[in-house]
Amino acid sequence: MSTSKNKIVSITPKADEKKTLSAQQKQFNTLTKKIELQKQRLVEWQDTRPLYQQKVVESYEPLQETFSQYKLAWVLLLDQHYDLSLFKKTDKIKIRHLICEVSEHLIADYQMNELKPLFNKYSEEDFDSLNEGRESFMSEMMKDLAKDMFDVDLGDDIDMTSPEMFQAHLHEKILEREEAEAQHRASIAPKKTKKQLEKEARQQEEEELASKSVREVYRKLVAVLHPDREPDPEEQKRKTELMQRVNTAYGKKDLLLLLALQLEIEQINPAELSLIADTRLKYFNKILKEQLAELEQETDQIEQMFKINLNIPPFQRLAPKQMMSMLARDIKDLELDISDIKREIKAYQNPASFKAWLKIYQIPRVEDSYY
C-alpha cells in the first residue's frame, strides 16, 4: 500500500489567483491528508507485525525456553535442599512457597506436567483444581475485555489455547454481532414515512453518483493505459504495471490513489483539480470519508489485538515502534534474568549459602506474588 510513487493529491488555487478554497475543496484536502497519514500508519502496523512475530520466534521464545530450563533446575535444587536438617521450620515454609510458585508457573506456561507431583507435594491444593479456577478467572477476564473493547459476548466456548485461536474466535464473534445487529435493526424498523423514504432515495442516488465518479476516473485511466492497445513492448510492460495498480485501487474504491495515478501519468495536472465542481467534489468527499473510516477500522483492529496479547488497556495508545521497543526491553530483561538465575543456582548449590539467602528472603504478600 506504499504511496511513495504517487504525487500528492490536493487542491490549491493558481499562484496568480487570490481565490479562496470552497468548503468542499477544503474538506477534500483535509480528507486526503488524513487518508495519507492513516495509510502510512496502517502500512507501519502491517510491516511491523511480521517483524515482531519473527523477533518473538527467533529471539524471545528461545530465551524463554532457556530461562524455563534454569527455573526447572532451580526448583529441583530447592526440592533437594528441603529435607536437609540445616533448614528449620521457617526455612521450609519459604522453600515450599518458592517450589509452588515456580513449579506452577512452569506447568501452566511451559506444559511441564511432570512437575505436578512436586507441586502437589508442597502445596495445600491440587494443581489441576487450582488451575481450573485460574483458567476460569482468565476466561472471565478475557470475556470482560472483549465486551469492553469490541462489545461482543465470547460465550462459554472461548478458546484460550493460543493467541491465534483466541483472535480467530474473537473475530468470528464480532462478525456474528454485526450481522445480528443488522438483522435486529431490520426487524424492528417501523414503517418508513414519506420523508424518510425520500431521504433514503436521495442517499441511494448519492451513493450511485459517488460510485459513478470513481468509475469515471477508472475508465479514463483504462482508456490510456490498457496494455493491449500498446504496440511498443517496453511501453506495454510499463502500462501493464500501471494497470495492475489501477485495478487494485479500483477494487478497493481507492479514489485517492486513482487520482494520484492520473497525476502520475499526467492525465490531469494539479491545476485541473481546482476546476472540479463542488457538486462533483461532494461525491468525491463521500467516497473519501468511507475510505478513511475503513482504514481507521483496519488499523484499530490490528492495534487492539496486540493490546489484548500484551495486556495493555484498550484506551492506551500503542504505536508499532513502541511495541518493538517493549519487545526489545523484554528480551534484555530475559537475558538479565538468565544471567542472574545461572549465578544463583551455582552459588546455592552450597546449602549454607542458600540458608543465608533464605534468611533475608521474604514471602511476597498475596497481591505482590506471581499469582
C-alpha positions in Angstrom: 0.0 0.0 0.0 3.0 2.2 -0.4 2.3 5.7 -1.7 5.9 6.7 -2.5 5.3 6.6 -6.2 2.2 8.8 -6.1 2.0 12.6 -6.3 0.3 14.4 -3.5 -3.4 15.0 -4.3 -4.6 18.4 -3.1 -6.5 21.4 -4.4 -4.7 24.7 -4.5 -5.6 27.9 -6.3 -3.3 29.0 -9.1 -0.4 31.2 -7.9 -1.8 34.3 -9.8 -5.3 33.9 -8.3 -6.4 35.1 -4.9 -9.4 32.8 -4.9 -10.0 31.0 -1.6 -11.0 27.4 -1.4 -14.6 26.4 -1.1 -15.9 24.3 1.8 -16.0 21.2 -0.4 -12.4 21.9 -1.6 -11.2 22.4 2.0 -12.9 19.2 3.0 -11.3 17.3 0.1 -7.8 18.5 1.2 -8.5 17.6 4.8 -9.7 14.1 3.9 -6.8 13.4 1.5 -4.2 14.4 4.2 -5.9 12.2 6.8 -6.1 9.3 4.4 -2.4 9.5 3.5 -1.5 9.7 7.2 -3.8 6.7 8.0 -2.4 4.7 5.1 1.1 5.3 6.5 0.0 4.2 10.0 -1.6 1.1 8.6 1.4 0.2 6.5 3.6 0.7 9.6 1.4 -1.8 11.5 1.3 -4.2 8.6 5.1 -4.1 8.2 5.8 -4.3 11.9 3.5 -7.3 12.6 5.7 -9.9 10.8 8.9 -8.3 12.2 7.5 -8.5 15.7 6.4 -12.1 15.3 9.8 -13.0 13.7 11.7 -11.5 16.6 9.5 -13.3 19.1 10.1 -16.6 17.4 13.9 -16.1 16.8 14.9 -14.2 20.0 12.3 -14.1 22.7 10.9 -17.6 22.7 14.4 -19.3 22.7 15.3 -17.2 25.7 12.1 -18.1 27.4 12.8 -21.8 26.9 16.4 -21.4 28.3 15.0 -19.5 31.3 12.4 -22.1 31.9 15.1 -24.8 32.0 17.1 -22.9 34.5 13.9 -22.4 36.6 13.4 -26.2 36.4 16.9 -26.7 37.7 16.2 -24.2 40.4 13.0 -25.8 41.7 14.7 -29.3 41.7 17.5 -27.8 43.7 15.0 -26.5 46.2 13.4 -29.9 46.5 16.9 -31.4 47.3 17.5 -28.8 50.0 14.1 -29.2 51.7 14.8 -32.3 53.7 18.3 -31.3 54.9 18.5 -30.8 58.7 20.1 -27.5 58.2 16.8 -26.0 57.2 14.3 -25.3 60.1 10.6 -24.8 60.1 10.7 -21.1 59.0 13.1 -22.1 56.2 10.9 -24.9 55.0 7.9 -22.6 54.8 9.8 -20.3 52.4 11.1 -23.3 50.4 7.6 -24.7 50.0 6.4 -21.3 48.8 9.2 -21.0 46.2 8.7 -24.5 44.9 5.0 -24.0 44.5 5.4 -20.6 42.9 8.0 -21.7 40.3 6.6 -25.1 39.5 3.1 -23.7 39.0 4.5 -21.2 36.5 6.4 -23.9 34.6 3.4 -26.2 34.4 1.0 -23.6 33.4 3.2 -21.7 30.9 5.6 -24.4 29.6 3.4 -27.5 30.0 6.0 -29.2 32.3 3.3 -31.6 33.6 6.0 -33.8 35.1 6.2 -31.2 37.9 2.6 -31.7 39.0 3.5 -34.3 41.7 6.2 -32.0 43.0 3.7 -29.1 43.2 1.1 -31.3 44.9 3.7 -32.5 47.4 4.3 -29.0 48.7 1.0 -27.3 48.0 -2.2 -27.4 50.1 -4.1 -27.5 46.8 -4.1 -30.0 43.9 -2.7 -28.3 40.8 -5.5 -29.4 38.5 -8.1 -28.0 40.8 -6.2 -24.8 41.3 -5.6 -24.4 37.5 -9.2 -25.0 36.7 -10.1 -21.9 38.9 -7.3 -19.9 37.3 -8.5 -20.7 33.8 -12.0 -19.8 34.7 -10.7 -16.5 36.0 -8.7 -15.8 32.9 -11.6 -16.7 30.7 -13.9 -14.3 32.5 -11.3 -11.6 32.3 -10.9 -12.0 28.5 -14.7 -12.0 28.2 -14.8 -8.7 30.0 -12.1 -7.3 27.8 -13.8 -8.3 24.7 -17.1 -6.8 26.0 -15.4 -3.5 26.8 -13.3 -3.2 23.7 -15.4 -4.8 21.0 -18.9 -5.1 22.6 -19.1 -8.8 21.9 -20.0 -11.7 24.1 -17.5 -14.5 23.7 -19.8 -17.1 25.2 -18.7 -20.2 27.1 -16.8 -21.8 24.3 -13.9 -19.4 24.4 -10.6 -21.0 23.2 -7.6 -19.8 25.2 -5.1 -22.4 23.9 -3.2 -19.8 21.8 -3.4 -16.1 20.9 -4.2 -17.1 17.3 -7.1 -19.3 18.3 -8.4 -16.6 20.6 -8.1 -13.9 17.9 -10.0 -16.1 15.4 -12.7 -16.7 17.9 -13.0 -13.0 18.7 -13.1 -12.1 15.0 -15.9 -14.6 14.4 -17.9 -13.2 17.3 -17.5 -9.7 16.1 -18.9 -10.7 12.7 -21.8 -12.5 14.4 -22.6 -9.4 16.4 -22.6 -7.1 13.4 -24.8 -9.5 11.5 -27.2 -9.8 14.5 -27.4 -6.1 14.9 -28.2 -5.6 11.2 -31.0 -8.2 11.4 -32.3 -6.7 14.6 -32.4 -3.2 13.1 -34.2 -4.6 10.1 -36.8 -6.5 12.2 -37.7 -3.6 14.5 -37.6 -0.8 11.9 -41.0 0.9 11.9 -42.9 1.7 8.7 -41.0 4.5 7.0 -42.6 7.9 6.5 -42.7 9.6 3.1 -39.9 11.9 4.3 -37.7 9.0 5.3 -38.3 7.3 2.0 -37.4 10.4 0.1 -34.2 10.8 2.2 -33.2 7.2 1.5 -33.8 7.7 -2.2 -31.5 10.8 -2.1 -28.9 8.8 -0.2 -29.1 5.9 -2.7 -28.8 8.4 -5.6 -25.8 10.0 -3.9 -24.2 6.5 -3.5 -24.8 5.8 -7.1 -23.3 9.1 -8.2 -20.3 8.6 -5.9 -19.7 5.2 -7.4 -20.1 6.7 -10.9 -17.5 9.3 -10.0 -15.0 6.5 -9.2 -15.9 4.6 -12.3 -15.4 7.7 -14.5 -11.8 8.2 -13.1 -11.2 4.5 -13.6 -12.4 4.5 -17.2 -10.3 7.5 -18.1 -7.2 5.7 -16.8 -8.1 2.4 -18.6 -8.6 4.4 -21.8 -4.9 5.4 -21.9 -3.2 2.6 -20.0 -4.7 -0.6 -21.5 -1.6 -2.6 -22.5 -3.3 -4.5 -25.3 -3.5 -1.2 -27.3 0.2 -0.5 -27.0 2.5 -1.9 -29.8 5.8 -0.9 -28.1 7.0 -3.8 -25.8 8.7 -1.6 -23.2 5.7 0.8 -23.1 3.4 -2.2 -22.9 5.3 -3.5 -19.8 5.0 -0.1 -18.1 1.3 0.1 -18.8 0.7 -3.4 -17.6 2.3 -2.5 -14.2 0.3 0.7 -14.1 -2.9 -1.1 -14.9 -2.3 -3.5 -12.1 -2.1 -0.6 -9.7 -5.2 0.9 -11.3 -7.2 -2.3 -10.9 -6.1 -2.7 -7.3 -7.1 0.8 -6.5 -10.5 0.5 -8.2 -11.2 -2.8 -6.4 -10.7 -1.1 -3.1 -12.7 2.0 -4.2 -9.4 3.9 -3.5 -10.4 7.2 -5.2 -7.4 9.0 -3.8 -5.0 6.5 -5.4 -6.8 6.7 -8.7 -6.5 10.5 -8.7 -2.8 10.1 -7.8 -2.3 7.8 -10.7 -3.9 10.4 -13.0 -1.4 12.9 -11.8 1.5 10.5 -12.1 0.8 9.7 -15.8 -0.1 13.4 -16.3 -3.6 12.6 -17.5 -4.5 15.6 -15.4 -2.4 18.3 -13.8 -2.7 19.8 -10.2 -4.4 22.9 -11.6 -7.3 20.9 -13.0 -8.2 19.6 -9.6 -9.2 23.1 -8.6 -11.6 23.2 -11.5 -13.6 20.2 -10.3 -17.1 21.5 -9.5 -18.3 21.4 -5.9 -21.2 19.2 -6.9 -18.8 16.6 -8.1 -16.4 17.1 -5.2 -19.3 16.3 -2.8 -19.4 12.8 -4.2 -15.6 12.5 -4.1 -15.7 13.5 -0.4 -18.3 10.9 0.4 -16.1 8.2 -1.1 -13.0 9.6 0.8 -14.9 9.6 4.1 -15.8 6.0 3.7 -12.3 5.1 2.7 -10.9 6.9 5.8 -13.3 5.1 8.1 -12.3 1.7 6.6 -8.6 2.4 7.1 -9.1 3.5 10.7 -11.1 0.4 11.4 -8.5 -1.9 9.9 -5.7 -0.2 11.8 -7.6 -0.3 15.0 -8.3 -4.0 14.8 -4.6 -4.8 14.4 -3.7 -2.5 17.3 -6.4 -3.8 19.6 -5.3 -7.4 19.1 -1.8 -6.6 20.2 -3.2 -4.7 23.2 -5.1 -7.8 24.3 -2.0 -10.1 23.9 0.2 -7.6 25.7 -2.3 -6.8 28.5 -2.4 -3.1 27.5 -5.6 -1.1 28.4 -7.8 -0.5 25.3 -7.8 3.2 25.8 -4.0 3.5 25.8 -2.4 4.4 22.5 0.1 1.9 21.1 2.5 2.6 18.2 4.4 -0.1 16.3 7.8 1.4 17.3 6.7 1.5 20.9 5.7 -2.2 20.6 9.1 -3.2 19.2 10.8 -1.2 21.9 8.8 -3.1 24.5 9.8 -6.4 23.0 13.5 -5.4 22.9 13.2 -4.4 26.6 11.6 -7.8 27.4 14.4 -9.6 25.6 17.0 -7.7 27.5 15.2 -8.4 30.8 15.1 -12.1 30.0 18.9 -12.1 29.3 19.5 -10.5 32.6 17.1 -12.9 34.4 19.0 -15.9 32.8 22.3 -14.4 33.9 21.0 -14.0 37.5 19.5 -17.4 37.8 22.6 -19.1 36.5 24.7 -17.3 39.1 22.2 -18.1 41.9 22.0 -21.8 41.0 25.7 -22.1 41.1 26.0 -20.2 44.4 23.2 -22.0 46.2 24.4 -25.5 45.4 26.0 -24.9 48.8 23.2 -25.3 51.4 24.9 -22.9 53.8 24.9 -20.1 51.2 21.3 -20.8 50.3 20.3 -20.7 54.0 22.0 -17.3 54.3 20.0 -16.0 51.4 16.8 -17.6 52.7 17.2 -15.8 56.0 16.7 -12.4 54.3 14.1 -13.7 51.7 10.5 -12.5 52.5 7.5 -14.3 51.0 5.6 -11.6 49.0 2.2 -10.6 50.1 -0.6 -12.1 48.0 -1.2 -9.0 45.9 2.5 -8.8 45.1 3.1 -12.5 44.3 3.2 -14.3 40.9 -0.4 -15.4 41.4 
